[in-house]
Structure formats: structure tokens, C-alpha cells
């Protein structure tokens, strides 16, 4: 296990480490002291520090999970589908990908992806429905769709439903009333993005066959180092690194994997750091890239820190820049970064446990769904081939080509701003859209993020609206190939997806963030058209 740094001012870093040790930040977190982040944060922090004890307390889950897995296997049920969003889905996805076991993650409202998931062999399937609040709109819609599909196939839905939620939630009450196969109650003192080592991370991953006992052991091994107020504490060092960089307005953490032993950690870190620090006009924006040679990493500018996940060999970073390499096993990474995020919140001066701007997009989407007007009645400013172009007339004044629209959006960003690509598409069938991140970064020179909607709304969505106001937003929507009704609702998955996209765009626009929406009449062709407009050749 190794941790290494490069920074322009060692003395500044050492001073911050000393201040964190003097403040006893690590030991106060470990003891559950909610006063660390100030009076305004105390009430929320007092309900959100249960994660520090999870490496020990979650051990009691292991036998329950293994018993259920054995029961399912004896019945020929070996396909695990997880319905969840954000903190309920990101950690188990990383755990299973790293372990090399298959877990089908349904964290979308895209009707094509929903239909594909439901079309799996239901005779062999168990569905884990995970929601801390028990009222997450996406997860509830997914649950209803799967329950109806099981019943239509002659399978009692309750026998194939496993629930992970907080005690007393609406989902807990429903599961008890319906007699669902198993309900795992999570610790309500653990926030969603800090729940990797709780039932939310362990139940779906364990049922899929990952070594969750080993994961907890890795976390327990590093825990003593994280609890002490020492300059050698890796969480104190990482917190100081991020805090000093943020104070210098180096506010983007560009994440690249350099080892194949951990898969997908960047997506989990994205939520943890963006949602925890992106508020009050401050914060650190994670930018997950394809590798150390990717645009935005190898050519990073003064606004970016570099994070290598894994071992670094050769010349990795210029000596004048901010860079760090974190080479720990996955269980240790989870606990290390949770401590680091809490410490970074103290260093920046924000409450790392709330998410004050997340509800705005949800409320806007609900209002659109409840309105009598069509969700998407706006006329495009112009259409190019299979791509309809939407945006404020001021942003697109005098623009009539796709290339010009993309250029106008990039020009609206600050010199050290960022471009967020928000793709309300199918992240399996439309995966080629991910190339747009590289294309945009190469053409614009801006740090560029990519997120699927509505998945990003539970992750970087908080930063987009509450963090540093220097972003511009490329939203991509697509006509569904076929729609899927949501049982018991007056709207479909396609309509829900459209409302979520429009709701977020409305909130961003209201807050002065430039938004360009490209709607793809034909998804495959539209993705190709956008890549071509960026001058990107996929070789």
C-alpha cells in the first residue's frame, strides 16, 4: 500500500498537514464528533458519521448474505440485478467489476435499457431494490416494472425481491406488507455516498459472488492509520493535498487508472467528492478520464490536480504540478477516501454531509410530470441531419451549424472552466457516446466530464448547481427506440427521462449556467454527427 505526491509548494502542504493534526480532525471524525465542521453543520453531521465503524459492524451481515446466496443458488437463481441510484449502486458496481463477477446494474430511466434488463431470463433472476430514503423515483419505477414482469412470467414477485433500505422507510414498509424475500436494514447514520461498506455495497456484491469479507478485512487493516492525528495518516495527507490545491483554485481532480486491479473507482469517487464538496460556490470537481494518456490528464493545465489510481511508473507528472498516486486495495480505498472527503470538507470550510442543491432538479422534473402540458413542446432552434439543436437564443445567436453551436458553448466557459457532457441515453446500447468526452476535451481544451442521466444527478449534479459557477453544459437526449410504461403511473420511462433532462436544464439555466441541448432523432447517427462536429476520428 503506497501513497505518493507531487506539489508545487511542499512547505504549504506541510503547514496544512500540521494544522489538520493540531485540529485533531482525524480522531474527531473517528470518535463521531459532529462539531468539527462548525455550528451550521453540526445537526447534519451528528446523523452522518456511522460509516467510520462499518469495517467492524458490517461483518455481521456476511453470514446473512451468504445464507441467502446459497438459498438462491439451490433454486437455480444466479443472475443478480440491482435497481438503485447514486450511493446505492456505484459502490457495488465497482466491487463486482474489480472482483470480476457479473452484477447487472439498473441505474437509469432510459426505456431501452430498462426493457433490456427486464428481458433477462427472469427464471434465473433476483432483483435487489436499494434506496436509502425508500422513495427514490427512479428506483420505485424500476421496482414496479420488474414486479409486473415477474408476475406476467408466472413468478411471484415477492419471492424474487430483496430490499436494502433504512428502517421505517416507505420501501421497508412496502417490502414487509408484500412479504418480499429479504429486507436488509442499513444504518440510518450512514449517508448514501459514504455507504460502500454498508448493506448497500455489500448485499448486491455479495449475492453476485464478490469476496465482501476480504473487502471488509482490507478496510479494517487501514482503519487504525486513519483514526490517529499523525502527519503520516494517509487521509490527513490527502485532505491537505486537496485543501491546498483548492485554496489555489486548482479545483479539478482528474482521475486515471494505472492498474487493472481496481475497476471503475473513478465513478464512485466522482459522487463522493463532487456531492460532498460542491456547494456554497466551492468544491472539487472530479474528472474521470480513460487513462494517463487521455486528453485532460496528459495535457492538464493549472486548474487540475492529477490522481493516479494505482502504481505510477516512469515520468508521470511535471514537477511543478499537483499530483498524487494512491495504490491501495479496494476496501482500503473506500475507507481512506471517506475519511479524506470529510477532512477536505473541514479544510475547505464546508459541510461534507449535505447536498442542498440536489432537490431542485427533482422538484423541476416532478412539476413537469404533473403538468398538463407536453414535457418537450419546445421547437428546436435548428436541425442538422438527425440532431435537433436547443439552447438560449443569446447563446446561439447567429449560429446555424452543429460545429458553431458547440464552439459557442465552449466560448461561454471561463478560461479555467469546465464542460459537462450529460447524456440521457442507454449506457449499454449507446456506449459510443462516451467518446464525446475525449472529442470535446481535445477540441475545446476544457476539462470535460461525462455522465449518463439521470445517474449524474445523484453524483456530480450537486456540484453543477452548487459548486464553482464556471461550467458549461452539453446535454444530449435521444428519441427512444420504444417506450416502456411504468405500472401504476400516468407517465412512461421515456417521459420520466425527458422530464429529468428538462428539469435539470431548467435549473441550470435559471442559475446562469449555459446549456446546449442536442436531441438525437436517430441515436447512433446523432452520436456520429456530434463526434464529427468535434472533428473526432474514432480509430
C-alpha positions as CSV (number, residue, x, y, z in Angstrom):
1,X,0.0,0.0,0.0
2,X,1.6,3.3,-1.1
3,X,0.7,6.9,-1.3
4,X,2.9,9.5,-3.1
5,X,2.6,13.2,-4.0
6,X,3.9,15.9,-6.3
7,X,3.1,19.5,-5.4
8,X,4.5,22.9,-6.2
9,X,5.0,24.0,-2.6
10,X,6.0,21.3,0.0
11,X,6.0,23.9,2.8
12,X,2.4,24.9,2.1
13,X,1.4,21.2,2.1
14,X,3.3,20.5,5.4
15,X,1.7,23.5,7.0
16,X,-1.8,22.2,6.1
17,X,-0.9,18.8,7.5
18,X,0.2,20.3,10.7
19,X,-3.0,22.4,11.0
20,X,-5.1,19.2,10.5
21,X,-3.2,17.3,13.1
22,X,-3.5,20.2,15.6
23,X,-7.2,20.4,14.9
24,X,-7.4,16.6,15.7
25,X,-9.5,16.3,12.5
26,X,-8.9,12.5,12.1
27,X,-9.5,11.4,15.7
28,X,-12.6,13.6,16.0
29,X,-14.1,12.0,12.9
30,X,-13.2,8.6,14.2
31,X,-14.9,9.3,17.5
32,X,-18.0,10.7,15.8
33,X,-17.6,14.3,16.8
34,X,-20.1,16.3,14.8
35,X,-18.7,19.7,15.9
36,X,-15.7,19.5,13.6
37,X,-17.3,21.3,10.7
38,X,-18.9,24.2,12.7
39,X,-22.2,25.0,14.2
40,X,-24.1,25.1,10.9
41,X,-23.1,21.6,10.0
42,X,-23.4,20.0,13.5
43,X,-27.1,18.8,13.2
44,X,-26.5,17.1,9.9
45,X,-23.1,15.7,10.9
46,X,-24.5,14.2,14.1
47,X,-26.6,11.9,11.9
48,X,-24.0,11.0,9.3
49,X,-20.8,9.6,11.0
50,X,-21.9,6.0,11.3
51,X,-19.6,5.0,8.4
52,X,-16.5,5.1,10.5
53,X,-17.4,1.9,12.3
54,X,-18.6,-0.1,9.2
55,X,-15.5,-2.2,8.7
56,X,-16.3,-3.8,12.1
57,X,-20.1,-3.6,12.3
58,X,-20.8,-4.8,8.7
59,X,-19.1,-8.2,9.5
60,X,-22.4,-9.3,11.0
61,X,-24.0,-9.0,7.5
62,X,-21.7,-11.6,6.0
63,X,-23.5,-14.8,7.2
64,X,-26.9,-13.4,6.2
65,X,-25.8,-12.6,2.7
66,X,-24.0,-15.9,2.2
67,X,-27.1,-17.8,3.5
68,X,-29.4,-16.0,1.1
69,X,-26.9,-16.6,-1.8
70,X,-26.9,-20.3,-1.1
71,X,-30.7,-20.4,-0.9
72,X,-30.9,-18.7,-4.3
73,X,-28.3,-20.9,-5.9
74,X,-30.2,-24.0,-4.7
75,X,-33.2,-22.7,-6.6
76,X,-31.2,-22.1,-9.8
77,X,-31.2,-18.3,-9.3
78,X,-27.8,-16.9,-10.3
79,X,-28.5,-13.6,-12.1
80,X,-28.4,-10.6,-9.7
81,X,-30.0,-7.3,-10.9
82,X,-29.5,-4.2,-8.8
83,X,-32.0,-1.4,-9.0
84,X,-30.6,1.7,-7.3
85,X,-29.2,5.2,-7.9
86,X,-26.1,7.0,-6.7
87,X,-24.8,5.7,-3.4
88,X,-27.0,2.6,-3.7
89,X,-25.4,1.5,-7.0
90,X,-21.9,2.9,-7.5
91,X,-20.0,1.0,-4.8
92,X,-21.4,-2.5,-5.6
93,X,-20.7,-1.8,-9.3
94,X,-17.1,-1.1,-8.5
95,X,-16.8,-4.1,-6.1
96,X,-18.1,-6.5,-8.7
97,X,-16.2,-5.1,-11.6
98,X,-13.0,-5.3,-9.6
99,X,-13.8,-8.9,-8.4
100,X,-14.6,-10.0,-11.9
101,X,-18.1,-11.1,-11.1
102,X,-21.3,-10.0,-13.0
103,X,-23.8,-7.7,-11.5
104,X,-26.5,-6.1,-13.7
105,X,-26.8,-2.5,-12.5
106,X,-30.0,-0.7,-13.5
107,X,-29.5,3.0,-12.6
108,X,-31.4,4.6,-15.4
109,X,-34.8,5.7,-16.7
110,X,-33.9,5.0,-20.3
111,X,-36.7,2.8,-21.7
112,X,-34.4,0.8,-23.9
113,X,-32.0,-0.1,-21.1
114,X,-35.0,-0.9,-18.8
115,X,-36.5,-3.2,-21.5
116,X,-33.2,-4.9,-22.0
117,X,-32.8,-5.6,-18.2
118,X,-36.3,-6.9,-17.8
119,X,-35.8,-9.1,-20.9
120,X,-33.1,-11.1,-19.0
121,X,-34.1,-14.7,-18.1
122,X,-36.4,-13.9,-15.2
123,X,-36.4,-17.6,-14.2
124,X,-32.8,-17.2,-13.1
125,X,-33.1,-13.6,-11.7
126,X,-33.3,-12.0,-8.3
127,X,-33.7,-8.2,-8.0
128,X,-32.1,-6.1,-5.3
129,X,-34.0,-2.9,-4.8
130,X,-31.8,-0.4,-2.9
131,X,-32.9,3.0,-1.7
132,X,-31.9,4.7,1.5
133,X,-34.9,7.0,1.5
134,X,-37.1,4.3,0.2
135,X,-38.8,6.9,-2.1
136,X,-36.2,7.4,-4.9
137,X,-38.4,7.9,-8.0
138,X,-36.2,6.0,-10.4
139,X,-35.8,3.0,-8.1
140,X,-39.5,2.8,-7.4
141,X,-40.3,2.9,-11.1
142,X,-37.8,0.1,-11.7
143,X,-39.2,-1.9,-8.9
144,X,-42.7,-1.7,-10.3
145,X,-41.6,-2.7,-13.8
146,X,-39.7,-5.8,-12.5
147,X,-42.5,-6.8,-10.2
148,X,-45.0,-6.7,-13.1
149,X,-42.7,-8.6,-15.3
150,X,-42.2,-11.4,-12.7
151,X,-45.9,-11.7,-12.2
152,X,-46.5,-11.8,-16.0
153,X,-44.0,-14.7,-16.2
154,X,-45.8,-16.6,-13.6
155,X,-43.2,-15.9,-10.9
156,X,-44.4,-14.5,-7.5
157,X,-42.6,-11.1,-7.5
158,X,-42.2,-11.1,-3.7
159,X,-40.1,-14.3,-3.9
160,X,-37.5,-12.6,-6.2
161,X,-37.3,-9.2,-4.5
162,X,-34.5,-8.3,-2.0
163,X,-34.6,-4.9,-0.4
164,X,-31.9,-2.7,1.1
165,X,-33.1,0.5,2.8
166,X,-33.2,2.4,6.1
167,X,-35.6,1.2,8.8
168,X,-39.1,2.7,8.6
169,X,-38.7,3.9,5.0
170,X,-41.7,3.6,2.6
171,X,-39.8,0.9,0.8
172,X,-39.3,-1.0,4.1
173,X,-43.0,-0.8,4.8
174,X,-43.9,-2.0,1.3
175,X,-41.5,-4.9,1.5
176,X,-42.9,-6.0,4.8
177,X,-46.5,-5.7,3.5
178,X,-45.8,-7.6,0.3
179,X,-43.7,-10.3,2.0
180,X,-40.5,-9.7,0.0
181,X,-37.9,-12.4,0.2
182,X,-35.5,-10.5,2.4
183,X,-35.1,-7.0,3.8
184,X,-31.6,-5.7,4.8
185,X,-31.8,-2.7,7.0
186,X,-28.9,-0.2,6.7
187,X,-27.6,2.0,9.4
188,X,-29.6,5.3,9.1
189,X,-26.5,7.2,10.4
190,X,-24.7,6.5,7.2
191,X,-25.2,8.8,4.2
192,X,-25.7,7.3,0.8
193,X,-22.3,8.3,-0.7
194,X,-20.5,7.0,2.4
195,X,-22.3,3.6,2.3
196,X,-19.8,1.5,0.3
197,X,-19.0,-0.8,3.3
198,X,-22.7,-1.0,4.5
199,X,-25.5,-3.2,3.3
200,X,-25.9,-1.0,0.2
201,X,-22.5,-2.0,-1.1
202,X,-22.2,-5.5,0.4
203,X,-25.6,-7.1,-0.2
204,X,-25.7,-6.9,-4.1
205,X,-22.0,-7.5,-4.4
206,X,-22.1,-10.5,-2.0
207,X,-25.1,-12.0,-3.8
208,X,-23.3,-11.7,-7.1
209,X,-20.3,-13.6,-5.7
210,X,-17.7,-10.9,-4.8
211,X,-15.4,-11.5,-1.8
212,X,-17.0,-9.0,0.6
213,X,-15.4,-10.5,3.6
214,X,-12.0,-9.7,2.1
215,X,-13.2,-6.2,1.3
216,X,-14.0,-5.5,4.9
217,X,-10.7,-7.0,6.0
218,X,-8.9,-4.6,3.7
219,X,-10.8,-1.7,5.3
220,X,-10.1,-2.9,8.9
221,X,-6.4,-3.2,8.1
222,X,-6.1,0.5,7.2
223,X,-8.6,1.8,9.8
224,X,-6.0,2.3,12.6
225,X,-3.9,4.6,10.4
226,X,-6.9,6.7,9.6
227,X,-8.0,7.3,13.1
228,X,-4.9,8.9,14.5
229,X,-3.8,12.5,14.4
230,X,-0.4,11.9,12.7
231,X,1.4,13.6,9.8
232,X,1.7,10.0,8.4
233,X,-2.0,9.5,8.3
234,X,-2.8,9.0,4.6
235,X,-6.2,10.6,4.9
236,X,-4.7,13.7,6.5
237,X,-2.1,13.8,3.8
238,X,-4.7,13.5,1.0
239,X,-7.0,16.0,2.7
240,X,-4.2,18.5,3.0
241,X,-3.3,17.9,-0.7
242,X,-6.9,18.6,-1.8
243,X,-7.3,21.5,0.6
244,X,-4.1,23.3,-0.5
245,X,-4.9,22.8,-4.2
246,X,-8.5,24.1,-3.7
247,X,-7.2,27.2,-2.0
248,X,-5.0,27.8,-5.1
249,X,-8.1,27.4,-7.3
250,X,-6.8,24.1,-8.6
251,X,-10.3,22.8,-8.3
252,X,-10.5,19.8,-10.7
253,X,-9.2,16.3,-9.7
254,X,-8.5,14.4,-12.9
255,X,-8.7,10.7,-12.2
256,X,-6.9,8.0,-14.3
257,X,-6.5,4.3,-13.5
258,X,-3.0,3.0,-13.8
259,X,-3.6,-0.5,-12.5
260,X,-6.0,-3.2,-13.6
261,X,-6.6,-4.4,-10.1
262,X,-9.3,-1.9,-9.4
263,X,-12.0,-1.2,-12.0
264,X,-14.3,1.9,-12.0
265,X,-13.3,3.6,-8.8
266,X,-13.4,6.9,-10.5
267,X,-17.2,6.8,-10.8
268,X,-17.6,6.2,-7.1
269,X,-15.1,8.9,-6.2
270,X,-17.0,11.2,-8.6
271,X,-20.0,11.1,-6.4
272,X,-18.2,11.1,-3.1
273,X,-16.1,14.2,-3.8
274,X,-18.5,16.2,-6.0
275,X,-21.6,15.8,-3.9
276,X,-19.7,16.3,-0.6
277,X,-17.6,19.4,-1.6
278,X,-19.5,21.0,-4.4
279,X,-21.6,23.6,-2.6
280,X,-21.6,27.3,-1.4
281,X,-19.7,28.2,-4.6
282,X,-16.8,26.0,-3.7
283,X,-15.7,22.4,-4.2
284,X,-13.6,19.9,-6.1
285,X,-14.8,18.6,-9.4
286,X,-13.7,15.0,-10.2
287,X,-12.9,14.4,-13.9
288,X,-12.8,10.7,-14.7
289,X,-10.7,10.1,-17.8
290,X,-9.8,7.0,-19.9
291,X,-6.2,6.7,-18.8
292,X,-3.0,8.6,-18.1
293,X,-2.7,9.4,-21.9
294,X,-6.2,10.7,-22.2
295,X,-7.0,14.4,-23.0
296,X,-7.4,16.4,-19.9
297,X,-4.8,14.3,-18.0
298,X,-1.6,14.2,-20.0
299,X,-2.1,17.8,-21.0
300,X,-3.6,19.1,-17.8
301,X,-3.4,22.8,-17.1
302,X,-3.1,24.9,-13.9
303,X,-6.7,24.2,-12.8
304,X,-6.2,20.5,-12.5
305,X,-4.7,18.0,-10.0
306,X,-3.9,14.6,-11.2
307,X,-4.9,11.4,-9.4
308,X,-3.3,8.1,-10.4
309,X,-5.4,5.2,-9.1
310,X,-2.7,2.5,-8.7
311,X,1.1,2.4,-9.1
312,X,2.9,5.0,-11.2
313,X,5.9,4.1,-13.3
314,X,8.1,6.4,-15.3
315,X,7.7,10.1,-15.6
316,X,4.1,10.7,-14.7
317,X,3.7,14.4,-13.9
318,X,5.6,17.7,-14.3
319,X,7.4,18.6,-11.1
320,X,5.5,21.9,-10.8
321,X,2.1,20.4,-10.8
322,X,-0.3,18.9,-8.2
323,X,-0.4,15.1,-8.5
324,X,-0.9,12.1,-6.2
325,X,-0.9,8.3,-6.6
326,X,-3.0,6.1,-4.4
327,X,-2.2,2.4,-4.6
328,X,-4.3,0.6,-2.0
329,X,-6.7,-2.4,-2.3
330,X,-10.3,-1.6,-2.9
331,X,-11.6,-1.9,0.7
332,X,-8.9,0.4,2.0
333,X,-9.6,2.9,-0.8
334,X,-13.2,3.1,0.2
335,X,-12.4,4.0,3.8
336,X,-9.4,6.1,3.0
337,X,-11.4,8.3,0.6
338,X,-14.3,8.7,3.0
339,X,-12.0,10.0,5.7
340,X,-10.2,12.1,3.1
341,X,-13.5,13.7,2.0
342,X,-14.6,14.5,5.5
343,X,-11.2,16.1,6.2
344,X,-11.2,18.0,2.9
345,X,-14.6,19.4,3.9
346,X,-13.1,20.8,7.1
347,X,-10.1,22.2,5.2
348,X,-12.3,23.9,2.6
349,X,-14.8,25.1,5.2
350,X,-18.0,23.3,4.0
351,X,-20.3,20.7,5.4
352,X,-19.4,17.4,3.6
353,X,-22.6,15.6,4.6
354,X,-25.4,17.7,3.0
355,X,-26.5,18.1,-0.7
356,X,-28.5,21.4,-0.7
357,X,-28.9,21.7,-4.5
358,X,-29.9,18.2,-5.4
359,X,-33.6,18.6,-4.7
360,X,-34.0,21.5,-7.2
361,X,-33.8,19.3,-10.3
362,X,-36.0,16.7,-8.7
363,X,-38.7,19.3,-8.0
364,X,-38.5,20.7,-11.5
365,X,-38.9,17.2,-13.0
366,X,-41.9,16.4,-10.8
367,X,-43.5,19.7,-11.8
368,X,-43.1,18.8,-15.5
369,X,-44.6,15.3,-14.9
370,X,-47.6,16.8,-13.1
371,X,-48.2,19.5,-15.7
372,X,-50.9,19.1,-18.3
373,X,-48.6,20.5,-20.9
374,X,-46.3,18.2,-23.0
375,X,-42.9,17.7,-21.4
376,X,-41.0,18.6,-24.5
377,X,-43.0,21.0,-26.5
378,X,-40.1,23.4,-27.3
379,X,-39.2,23.9,-31.0
380,X,-35.6,23.4,-31.9
381,X,-33.6,26.5,-33.0
382,X,-32.5,24.5,-36.0
383,X,-31.9,20.9,-37.1
384,X,-28.8,19.4,-38.7
385,X,-29.3,15.8,-40.0
386,X,-30.5,13.7,-37.1
387,X,-29.6,16.3,-34.5
388,X,-32.1,18.9,-33.2
389,X,-30.4,21.9,-31.5
390,X,-31.8,23.6,-28.5
391,X,-30.4,26.4,-26.3
392,X,-30.9,30.0,-25.3
393,X,-31.1,32.4,-28.4
394,X,-28.5,34.5,-26.8
395,X,-26.0,31.6,-26.6
396,X,-26.8,30.5,-30.2
397,X,-27.3,33.9,-31.9
398,X,-26.2,33.8,-35.5
399,X,-25.4,30.1,-35.2
400,X,-26.8,27.6,-37.8
401,X,-24.4,24.6,-37.8
402,X,-23.6,22.0,-35.2
403,X,-19.9,22.9,-35.2
404,X,-20.8,26.5,-34.5
405,X,-23.2,25.6,-31.7
406,X,-20.5,23.5,-29.9
407,X,-18.0,26.3,-30.4
408,X,-20.4,28.9,-28.9
409,X,-20.9,26.7,-25.9
410,X,-17.2,26.3,-25.2
411,X,-16.7,30.0,-25.7
412,X,-19.2,30.7,-22.9
413,X,-16.9,28.9,-20.4
414,X,-14.3,30.7,-18.3
415,X,-10.6,30.2,-19.2
416,X,-10.4,27.6,-16.4
417,X,-14.0,26.5,-16.5
418,X,-15.2,23.0,-17.5
419,X,-17.6,21.3,-19.9
420,X,-20.0,18.7,-18.6
421,X,-21.5,16.3,-21.1
422,X,-24.8,14.9,-19.8
423,X,-26.1,12.0,-21.9
424,X,-29.7,10.9,-21.2
425,X,-29.1,7.8,-23.2
426,X,-28.7,4.0,-22.8
427,X,-25.3,3.4,-21.3
428,X,-25.1,0.0,-22.9
429,X,-26.5,0.4,-26.4
430,X,-25.4,4.0,-26.8
431,X,-22.0,3.5,-25.1
432,X,-20.2,5.1,-28.1
433,X,-21.4,8.4,-26.8
434,X,-18.6,8.2,-24.2
435,X,-16.2,9.1,-26.9
436,X,-17.7,12.6,-26.9
437,X,-15.8,13.3,-23.7
438,X,-12.5,12.8,-25.4
439,X,-13.6,14.7,-28.5
440,X,-14.8,17.7,-26.5
441,X,-11.7,17.8,-24.4
442,X,-9.4,17.7,-27.4
443,X,-11.3,20.4,-29.3
444,X,-12.1,22.8,-26.5
445,X,-9.1,22.5,-24.2
446,X,-11.5,22.5,-21.2
447,X,-11.6,19.9,-18.5
448,X,-14.5,17.7,-19.7
449,X,-16.7,15.4,-17.7
450,X,-19.1,12.8,-19.0
451,X,-22.1,11.4,-17.1
452,X,-25.2,9.5,-18.0
453,X,-28.5,10.9,-17.0
454,X,-30.2,10.6,-14.6
455,X,-27.2,8.8,-13.0
456,X,-25.2,12.0,-12.8
457,X,-28.0,13.8,-11.0
458,X,-27.2,11.6,-8.0
459,X,-23.4,12.4,-8.3
460,X,-22.0,15.5,-10.0
461,X,-25.4,17.1,-10.2
462,X,-24.9,18.8,-6.8
463,X,-21.6,20.3,-8.0
464,X,-23.1,21.5,-11.3
465,X,-25.5,23.7,-9.4
466,X,-23.8,24.4,-6.1
467,X,-20.0,24.3,-6.9
468,X,-17.8,26.8,-8.6
469,X,-20.0,28.5,-11.2
470,X,-17.6,28.1,-14.1
471,X,-19.2,25.2,-16.0
472,X,-21.0,24.9,-19.4
473,X,-23.3,22.0,-20.1
474,X,-23.8,19.9,-23.2
475,X,-27.0,17.9,-22.7
476,X,-27.7,15.0,-25.1
477,X,-31.2,13.5,-25.3
478,X,-32.4,10.8,-27.7
479,X,-35.7,9.6,-29.1
480,X,-36.4,6.2,-27.5
481,X,-36.5,3.2,-29.9
482,X,-39.5,2.0,-27.9
483,X,-41.1,3.3,-24.7
484,X,-41.9,1.3,-21.5
485,X,-44.9,2.1,-19.3
486,X,-44.4,2.5,-15.5
487,X,-47.0,0.4,-13.8
488,X,-49.4,2.4,-11.7
489,X,-48.2,5.8,-13.1
490,X,-49.6,8.1,-15.7
491,X,-46.2,8.5,-17.4
492,X,-43.7,6.2,-19.1
493,X,-40.0,5.7,-18.6
494,X,-39.4,7.8,-21.7
495,X,-41.5,10.7,-20.3
496,X,-39.7,10.4,-16.9
497,X,-36.3,10.5,-18.6
498,X,-37.4,13.6,-20.7
499,X,-38.7,15.3,-17.6
500,X,-35.4,14.7,-15.7
501,X,-33.4,16.1,-18.5
502,X,-35.6,19.2,-19.0
503,X,-35.9,19.7,-15.2
504,X,-32.1,19.8,-14.7
505,X,-31.6,22.0,-17.8
506,X,-34.2,24.5,-16.4
507,X,-32.5,24.7,-13.0
508,X,-29.0,25.1,-14.6
509,X,-30.3,27.9,-16.9
510,X,-32.1,29.6,-14.0
511,X,-28.7,29.7,-12.2
512,X,-26.9,31.3,-15.1
513,X,-25.2,28.1,-16.4
514,X,-25.1,27.9,-20.2
515,X,-26.9,24.8,-21.5
516,X,-26.8,23.4,-25.1
517,X,-29.2,20.5,-25.7
518,X,-28.8,18.2,-28.7
519,X,-31.7,15.9,-29.3
520,X,-30.9,12.8,-31.4
521,X,-33.7,11.6,-33.6
522,X,-31.6,8.7,-34.5
523,X,-29.2,7.9,-31.6
524,X,-26.4,6.1,-33.5
525,X,-26.3,8.6,-36.3
526,X,-26.6,11.5,-33.9
527,X,-23.7,10.4,-31.8
528,X,-21.6,10.1,-35.0
529,X,-22.7,13.6,-36.1
530,X,-21.6,15.1,-32.8
531,X,-18.2,13.4,-32.9
532,X,-17.8,14.6,-36.5
533,X,-18.7,18.1,-35.5
534,X,-15.9,18.0,-32.9
535,X,-13.6,16.7,-35.6
536,X,-13.0,13.5,-33.8
537,X,-12.0,10.4,-35.7
538,X,-12.7,7.1,-33.8
539,X,-9.8,4.8,-34.7
